[in-house]
Amino acid sequence: MIKMRTSGESAEKEPINESAQELIQFIATYMPPAEQEQVRKALQLARETCAGVRGLRPIPPLEHALAIANILARMHIDAIGVASGLIFEAVDADLVALERVEDELGAAVARVVDSMLRMNILERKKQSMAQSQGSQPEQEKSSDPKKQRIREYQRRR
């Protein structure tokens, strides 16, 4: 089970260390040593860049990254996927440059993280468009049946 700190718990590194140990132990059950090393490097980079960062989210970036990586590991995702999950939070928060990720973890991890960043940008644009369309009068929204079909198709995708 992935343990997450609640607001009442202390901000000590214990939950993070526990999650990190759990991740390392679990990936050892299905990854070869070279892939395990790539995940360890990603974990080290995430620790370096996210140390002491709280952010605007209710969960600190490193704790969130470890939770994501543990979920990916439980799905038996390869080292590139788990490493990308570990380091994405730091890149998304501009705590580490994508170039450094490529230098330290390889081009494949950097490409996955870059793709995740692009998807986040698209999702944010989609949400802002939905909010701005939500403020339009209902009459304008439903005036053109073709536009309605297009919107419905986009929602289903």
GIMOZI-V602326 format. One record per helix or strand of 2 or more residues. SS is the DSSP state (~ for helix, > for strand). FROM is the first residue (numbers start at 1). TO is the last residue. If there is no record, write none. Layout:
BEGIN
{{SS FROM TO} {SS FROM TO}}
END
This chain:
BEGIN
{{~ 14 27} {~ 33 50} {~ 61 74} {~ 79 92} {~ 98 105} {~ 107 134} {~ 138 141} {~ 145 156}}
END
